Amino acid sequence: MAENPAAGPGARIVVVAAVARNGVIGRDNRLLWRLKSDMRHFRALTMGKPILMGRKTFDSIGRPLPGRHTVVITRNRGWAHPDVTVAPDPESGLALARDLAELHGQNDVIIGGGSEIYRHFLPVADRLEITEVDLSPEGDAVFPAIDPLVWREASRQSFTKNADDEADFRFVTYLRR
């Protein structure tokens, strides 16, 4: 894979998101579907790696994710949470996450949302791991459009809903052209 010069030195930037057909990723700081298979996939993609997210996304989860070092971006200088690294802006958050990746021998920094964080990091990301969800719910958080001139699809796996999943879905990997 070609190095993304805009991303700068350090661990690769990997955006991980579950996105409905209409681009919606959530409403009122919560997911709008239940996909146990996607949760397992997310865990496999992110385990052991630093994960960078906004404060609202963190609050919707309510705790640091086990086995991953969480870096939360927030403008609220008084916000703190045990076992979480806090950054005042995306650039310092990325620097902290890259330091953590290097410290723990990881090659990737995970971008875990929400929509404002995705919009900020999509232009410098190296890879996208997108779960396409076959639903079109109403929501107030959307994922930025994936530009086919910038991103090429590298792999796609399709799944039919089952007892653990509310909808059909696909795991799609995009690499920067």
Secondary structure, 3 states (H helix, E strand, C coil): CCCCHHHCCCCEEEEEEEEECCCEEEECCECCCCEHHHHHHHHHHHCCCCEEEEHHHHHHHCCCCCCCCEEEECCCCCCCCCCEEEECCHHHHHHHHHHHHHHCCCCEEEECCCHHHHHHHHHHCCEEEEEEECCCCCCCEECCCCCCCCEEEEEEEEECCCCCECCCEEEEEEEEC
